[in-house]
Amino acid sequence: MKLDRTTAWAVTLVAVAAMAISYIDRQALSVLATTVTKALGIDDAAYGWLGAAFAGAYLVAGPFAGALVDALGARRSLAGAILLWSCVAALHALAPGFGTLLGLRLALGLAESPTFPAGAQVVQRVLPPADRARGMSTLFVGMSLGGMLAPPLAIGIATRLSWRWAFVGTALLAALWLPAWLAVTRAGAAREAMDRPPAAAGSGRDRARRLEAASHPAMVRGLVGLFAVAPASQFAFAWESKLYVGQIHLQPQELAPYLMLSALLYDLGALLFGDLASRRARARGDAAPHRLLFGTGAACAVTGMLLLAIAYTPARAVVGMGFAAVGRGAVVTLVNSDTLARMPRRMVSAAGGVIASAQSLAGLLVNPVVGTVVKHHGFVPVLLALAAWTAPLATTWLVWRPPEPPPERIT
């Protein structure tokens, strides 16, 4: 039984909503970081380990989550994951101190790990081939939407009630999502499409393909470009609210528009530079790397971090964060699109998993270091170090001769 296009997109959009909710729940702590750490007596060094805990758990659980989604199907695994992570997110409200919160961040990373594999499987299973690229981009929009909604939701509830109720309130979004998911997936065709095991499932084959993708020359080069801005992205995700409070001296209840603007500018950078790259590729008819666009994006990211290092007013901080956000969005978009275009078609899904794991690895490594430096020396050394890290890696990507894309990937 074949799904009609309207129903297929309805299923996909509800899955996108799950992606948004996952980002709201994971970002609630970073949005409320100053308030929560002050209330629980957690210093910046310890807070860095909270960020590392989530990233590490997500990284370790990723391969197992993909296998779980293959075994259970996207319909059951996505519903189970959102119920589990929402319970864990709500339990943040009861945390008495650092140890409990650390355990909850580990549990949240484990519980949220099936979300993207399940969403990607929904796109592949229910949408017609011509719509799948658009469906994948919509999944990423869901992530960004969650990042933009987290500040007003969490801060709004915390201001009116308390930070503990903010965790409960954002977790309750699952109660709105689940009925919608059950409604759009109750049709026999939708259940059949998402519950059947994949034709080529097998942990051994999947593991071999991931290793092959990770060692492919295009992926090695791509990881260099990705790691040029991955530390800066992890800093923005986990530390931006603390920067605005600690260095710019804003009050926690004033943060929502600043954090939303940063997420919006990241998306605009990704969309703008992605569109420019596509136009250039169509005009030239080749798959050459977008050196000028990449260099511009990387320069924006470096400039933004340098401006933040000398920003002590909200206006200057917005300018610096804006440059950094646009640049990071540009670099991530250009690197990912260029890397995947140079991978054999059979490796594209595995390559996506490698890229997601690389982002989690950056969070695991960066957050404890940032926490220790901020605790003893403030934000300026961190921002200067991030700029110094980005510049040479971005230059390396620019001068690295890329491998030719396989014939079947040339468009």
C-alpha positions as CSV (number, residue, x, y, z in Angstrom):
1,M,0.0,0.0,0.0
2,K,1.5,3.3,-1.1
3,L,1.2,6.6,0.9
4,D,-0.3,9.6,-0.8
5,R,2.0,12.6,-0.9
6,T,-0.1,14.7,1.5
7,T,-0.1,12.0,4.2
8,A,3.6,11.4,3.7
9,W,4.3,15.0,4.3
10,A,2.0,15.1,7.3
11,V,4.0,12.2,8.8
12,T,7.3,14.0,8.0
13,L,6.3,17.3,9.5
14,V,5.2,15.7,12.8
15,A,8.6,14.0,12.9
16,V,10.2,17.4,12.3
17,A,8.2,18.6,15.3
18,A,9.9,15.9,17.4
19,M,13.3,17.2,16.3
20,A,12.3,20.7,17.4
21,I,11.1,19.4,20.8
22,S,14.3,17.5,21.3
23,Y,16.3,20.7,20.8
24,I,14.0,22.6,23.1
25,D,14.6,20.0,25.9
26,R,18.3,19.8,25.4
27,Q,18.8,23.6,25.2
28,A,16.7,24.4,28.2
29,L,19.7,24.0,30.5
30,S,22.0,26.2,28.5
31,V,19.3,28.9,28.2
32,L,18.9,28.9,32.0
33,A,22.5,28.2,32.7
34,T,23.2,31.2,34.9
35,T,20.1,30.8,37.0
36,V,20.5,27.0,37.5
37,T,24.2,27.0,38.3
38,K,23.7,29.8,40.8
39,A,20.8,28.1,42.5
40,L,22.7,24.7,42.7
41,G,26.1,26.1,43.5
42,I,27.7,24.8,40.3
43,D,30.8,26.7,39.1
44,D,31.8,27.2,35.4
45,A,34.2,24.3,35.4
46,A,31.6,21.9,36.6
47,Y,29.0,23.3,34.2
48,G,31.4,22.5,31.3
49,W,31.2,18.8,32.4
50,L,27.4,19.0,32.1
51,G,27.8,19.9,28.4
52,A,30.3,17.2,27.9
53,A,28.1,14.6,29.6
54,F,25.2,15.1,27.1
55,A,27.6,15.2,24.1
56,G,29.5,12.1,25.2
57,A,26.3,10.1,25.9
58,Y,24.9,11.1,22.5
59,L,28.1,10.1,20.8
60,V,28.4,6.7,22.4
61,A,24.7,5.9,22.0
62,G,24.5,7.0,18.3
63,P,25.4,3.7,16.6
64,F,23.2,1.7,19.0
65,A,20.3,4.1,18.5
66,G,20.5,3.6,14.7
67,A,20.4,-0.2,15.2
68,L,17.4,0.2,17.5
69,V,15.5,2.3,15.0
70,D,16.2,-0.3,12.3
71,A,14.9,-3.0,14.6
72,L,11.8,-1.3,15.9
73,G,11.0,1.0,13.0
74,A,10.7,4.8,13.2
75,R,7.1,4.9,14.4
76,R,7.7,3.0,17.6
77,S,11.2,4.2,18.3
78,L,10.4,7.9,17.9
79,A,7.4,7.7,20.1
80,G,9.3,5.7,22.8
81,A,12.3,8.1,22.6
82,I,10.3,11.3,23.1
83,L,8.4,9.8,26.0
84,L,11.7,8.7,27.7
85,W,13.6,11.9,27.1
86,S,10.7,14.1,28.2
87,C,10.6,12.2,31.5
88,V,14.3,12.7,31.9
89,A,14.0,16.4,31.0
90,A,11.2,16.9,33.5
91,L,13.3,15.2,36.2
92,H,15.8,18.1,35.8
93,A,13.4,20.0,38.0
94,L,14.2,17.8,41.0
95,A,18.0,18.0,40.7
96,P,19.4,19.0,44.1
97,G,23.0,19.5,42.9
98,F,25.7,18.8,40.4
99,G,25.9,15.0,40.7
100,T,22.2,14.4,40.0
101,L,22.2,16.9,37.1
102,L,25.3,15.2,35.6
103,G,23.5,11.9,35.6
104,L,20.4,13.5,34.1
105,R,22.4,15.0,31.2
106,L,23.9,11.6,30.5
107,A,20.5,10.1,30.5
108,L,19.1,12.8,28.3
109,G,21.9,12.2,25.7
110,L,21.1,8.5,25.7
111,A,17.4,9.0,25.4
112,E,17.6,11.6,22.6
113,S,20.1,9.6,20.5
114,P,17.4,7.8,18.4
115,T,15.7,11.1,17.3
116,F,17.7,11.9,14.2
117,P,18.1,8.3,12.9
118,A,14.3,7.9,13.3
119,G,13.6,11.2,11.6
120,A,15.9,10.3,8.7
121,Q,14.2,6.9,8.4
122,V,10.8,8.6,8.2
123,V,12.0,10.8,5.3
124,Q,13.5,7.8,3.5
125,R,10.5,5.5,4.0
126,V,7.4,7.7,3.5
127,L,8.4,10.5,1.1
128,P,8.8,9.8,-2.7
129,P,12.4,10.0,-3.9
130,A,11.9,13.4,-5.5
131,D,10.9,14.9,-2.1
132,R,13.6,13.3,0.1
133,A,16.2,16.0,-0.2
134,R,13.6,18.6,0.7
135,G,12.5,16.3,3.6
136,M,16.1,16.1,5.0
137,S,16.5,19.9,4.9
138,T,13.2,20.2,6.7
139,L,14.5,18.0,9.5
140,F,17.4,20.4,10.0
141,V,14.9,23.3,10.1
142,G,13.2,21.5,13.0
143,M,16.4,21.5,14.9
144,S,16.9,25.2,14.3
145,L,13.3,25.9,15.2
146,G,13.8,24.1,18.5
147,G,16.9,26.2,19.2
148,M,14.9,29.4,18.5
149,L,11.9,28.4,20.6
150,A,13.9,27.2,23.7
151,P,14.8,30.7,25.0
152,P,11.4,32.3,25.1
153,L,9.7,29.1,26.4
154,A,12.3,28.3,29.1
155,I,12.9,31.9,30.2
156,G,9.2,32.8,30.1
157,I,8.3,30.0,32.4
158,A,11.2,30.6,34.7
159,T,10.4,34.2,35.0
160,R,6.7,33.6,35.8
161,L,7.2,30.5,38.0
162,S,10.7,29.2,38.5
163,W,13.6,27.5,36.7
164,R,12.4,24.1,38.0
165,W,9.0,24.6,36.4
166,A,10.7,25.6,33.2
167,F,12.1,22.1,32.8
168,V,8.6,20.6,33.5
169,G,6.9,23.0,31.1
170,T,9.2,22.3,28.1
171,A,9.0,18.5,28.8
172,L,5.2,18.6,28.6
173,L,5.4,19.4,24.9
174,A,5.6,15.7,24.4
175,A,2.0,15.5,25.6
176,L,1.0,17.7,22.6
177,W,3.1,15.8,20.1
178,L,2.2,12.2,20.9
179,P,-1.5,12.4,19.9
180,A,-0.5,14.1,16.6
181,W,2.0,11.3,15.9
182,L,-0.5,8.6,16.7
183,A,-3.0,10.3,14.4
184,V,-0.8,10.6,11.4
185,T,0.8,7.1,11.7
186,R,-2.4,5.1,12.4
187,A,-3.0,4.4,8.7
188,G,-1.9,1.0,7.6
189,A,0.4,2.3,4.9
190,A,2.2,4.6,7.3
191,R,2.7,1.9,9.8
192,E,3.9,-0.6,7.2
193,A,6.3,1.9,5.7
194,M,8.0,2.7,9.0
195,D,7.8,-0.6,10.8
196,R,9.3,-2.9,8.2
197,P,13.0,-3.7,8.7
198,P,15.4,-2.2,6.2
199,A,16.3,-4.4,3.3
200,A,20.0,-4.3,4.0
201,A,20.0,-4.1,7.8
202,G,22.9,-5.7,9.6
203,S,25.1,-4.4,12.4
204,G,28.3,-5.8,10.8
205,R,27.6,-4.3,7.4
206,D,26.6,-0.9,8.9
207,R,29.7,-0.8,11.1
208,A,31.9,-1.6,8.1
209,R,30.2,1.1,6.0
210,R,30.7,3.7,8.8
211,L,34.4,2.9,9.0
212,E,34.7,3.1,5.3
213,A,33.0,6.4,5.2
214,A,35.1,7.9,8.0
215,S,38.3,7.0,6.2
216,H,37.2,8.2,2.8
217,P,39.5,11.1,1.6
218,A,36.5,13.4,1.1
219,M,35.4,12.8,4.7
220,V,38.8,13.3,6.1
221,R,39.0,16.7,4.4
222,G,35.4,17.5,5.4
223,L,36.1,16.8,9.0
224,V,39.0,19.3,8.9
225,G,36.5,22.0,7.7
226,L,33.8,20.9,10.1
227,F,36.2,21.0,13.1
228,A,37.2,24.5,12.1
229,V,34.0,25.8,13.5
230,A,32.7,22.9,15.7
231,P,34.3,24.2,18.9
232,A,32.8,27.7,18.3
233,S,29.4,26.1,17.7
234,Q,29.6,24.1,20.9
235,F,30.6,27.3,22.7
236,A,27.5,29.1,21.3
237,F,25.1,26.2,22.2
238,A,26.3,25.9,25.8
239,W,27.9,29.2,26.8
240,E,26.2,32.0,25.0
241,S,23.8,32.8,27.8
242,K,26.6,32.8,30.4
243,L,28.6,35.2,28.1
244,Y,25.7,37.6,28.0
245,V,25.3,37.6,31.7
246,G,28.9,37.3,32.8
247,Q,30.6,39.7,30.3
248,I,27.7,41.9,29.0
249,H,25.9,42.0,32.4
250,L,22.4,41.3,31.1
251,Q,19.8,39.9,33.5
252,P,18.7,36.2,32.8
253,Q,15.2,37.4,32.0
254,E,16.5,39.6,29.3
255,L,18.3,36.9,27.3
256,A,15.5,35.5,25.1
257,P,15.7,37.9,22.2
258,Y,19.5,37.8,22.1
259,L,19.6,34.0,22.0
260,M,16.8,33.8,19.4
261,L,18.6,36.2,17.2
262,S,21.8,34.2,17.3
263,A,19.9,31.0,16.2
264,L,18.1,33.0,13.5
265,L,21.3,34.4,12.1
266,Y,22.9,31.0,12.0
267,D,20.0,29.7,9.9
268,L,20.2,32.8,7.6
269,G,23.9,32.2,7.1
270,A,23.3,28.6,6.2
271,L,20.4,29.4,3.8
272,L,22.2,32.3,2.2
273,F,25.5,30.6,1.6
274,G,23.9,27.4,0.6
275,D,21.8,29.2,-2.0
276,L,24.8,31.0,-3.4
277,A,26.8,27.8,-3.6
278,S,23.9,26.1,-5.5
279,R,23.6,29.0,-7.9
280,R,27.4,28.9,-8.5
281,A,27.4,25.2,-9.1
282,R,24.5,25.5,-11.6
283,A,26.3,28.3,-13.4
284,R,29.6,26.6,-13.7
285,G,28.3,23.1,-14.1
286,D,31.0,21.5,-11.9
287,A,31.5,20.4,-8.3
288,A,34.5,22.5,-7.5
289,P,34.8,23.6,-3.8
290,H,33.3,27.0,-3.1
291,R,36.5,28.6,-1.9
292,L,35.4,32.2,-2.0
293,L,32.2,31.5,-0.2
294,F,33.9,29.2,2.4
295,G,36.6,31.8,3.0
296,T,34.0,34.5,3.5
297,G,32.1,32.3,6.0
298,A,35.2,31.4,7.9
299,A,36.3,35.1,8.0
300,C,32.9,36.0,9.4
301,A,33.2,33.4,12.1
302,V,36.7,34.5,13.1
303,T,35.8,38.2,13.0
304,G,32.7,37.5,15.2
305,M,34.7,35.8,17.9
306,L,37.3,38.6,17.9
307,L,34.6,41.2,18.2
308,L,33.0,39.3,21.1
309,A,36.3,39.3,22.9
310,I,36.2,43.1,23.1
311,A,32.4,43.4,23.4
312,Y,31.2,44.8,26.7
313,T,27.8,46.3,25.6
314,P,24.7,44.5,24.3
315,A,25.0,46.2,20.9
316,R,28.6,45.2,20.4
317,A,27.9,41.7,21.6
318,V,25.0,41.3,19.1
319,V,27.3,42.4,16.2
320,G,30.0,39.9,17.2
321,M,27.6,37.1,17.8
322,G,25.8,37.9,14.5
323,F,29.0,37.7,12.5
324,A,30.0,34.4,14.3
325,A,26.6,32.8,13.8
326,V,26.3,33.7,10.1
327,G,29.9,32.4,9.6
328,R,29.3,29.2,11.4
329,G,26.1,28.5,9.5
330,A,27.9,29.2,6.2
331,V,30.9,26.9,6.9
332,V,28.8,24.0,8.2
333,T,26.5,24.1,5.2
334,L,29.3,24.4,2.6
335,V,31.5,21.7,4.2
336,N,28.6,19.2,4.6
337,S,27.3,19.7,1.1
338,D,30.7,19.6,-0.5
339,T,31.7,16.5,1.5
340,L,28.5,14.5,0.8
341,A,28.7,15.4,-2.9
342,R,32.2,13.7,-3.1
343,M,31.1,10.5,-1.3
344,P,29.9,7.4,-3.2
345,R,26.1,7.2,-3.0
346,R,26.2,4.0,-1.0
347,M,28.1,5.9,1.8
348,V,26.0,9.0,2.1
349,S,23.9,7.8,5.0
350,A,26.9,6.5,6.9
351,A,28.7,9.8,6.2
352,G,25.9,11.7,7.8
353,G,26.3,9.6,10.9
354,V,30.0,10.3,11.0
355,I,29.3,14.1,10.7
356,A,26.8,13.9,13.6
357,S,29.3,12.0,15.7
358,A,32.0,14.6,15.0
359,Q,29.8,17.3,16.3
360,S,29.1,15.3,19.5
361,L,32.9,14.7,19.9
362,A,33.5,18.4,19.7
363,G,31.1,19.0,22.5
364,L,32.6,16.3,24.6
365,L,36.1,17.8,24.2
366,V,35.4,21.5,24.2
367,N,33.0,22.0,27.1
368,P,35.2,21.0,30.0
369,V,38.1,23.0,28.7
370,V,35.9,26.1,28.2
371,G,34.5,25.7,31.7
372,T,37.9,25.6,33.4
373,V,39.2,28.6,31.4
374,V,36.1,30.7,32.0
375,K,36.2,29.9,35.8
376,H,39.7,31.2,36.2
377,H,40.2,33.7,33.4
378,G,36.8,34.7,32.0
379,F,35.6,34.6,28.4
380,V,38.2,36.6,26.5
381,P,40.9,33.9,26.4
382,V,38.3,31.4,25.2
383,L,37.1,33.6,22.4
384,L,40.6,34.4,21.2
385,A,41.5,30.7,21.3
386,L,38.4,29.8,19.3
387,A,39.4,32.4,16.6
388,A,43.0,31.1,16.6
389,W,41.7,27.6,16.2
390,T,39.3,28.4,13.3
391,A,41.7,30.3,11.1
392,P,44.3,27.6,10.4
393,L,41.9,24.8,10.0
394,A,39.7,26.8,7.6
395,T,42.9,27.7,5.6
396,T,43.8,24.0,5.5
397,W,40.4,23.1,4.0
398,L,40.8,25.9,1.4
399,V,44.2,24.7,0.2
400,W,43.5,21.0,0.4
401,R,42.9,19.6,-3.1
402,P,39.6,17.8,-2.9
403,P,39.0,14.3,-4.4
404,E,36.9,14.2,-7.5
405,P,33.3,13.2,-6.9
406,P,32.3,9.7,-8.2
407,P,30.7,9.8,-11.6
408,E,27.2,9.0,-10.3
409,R,27.4,12.0,-7.9
410,I,28.2,14.6,-10.6
411,T,25.2,16.8,-11.3
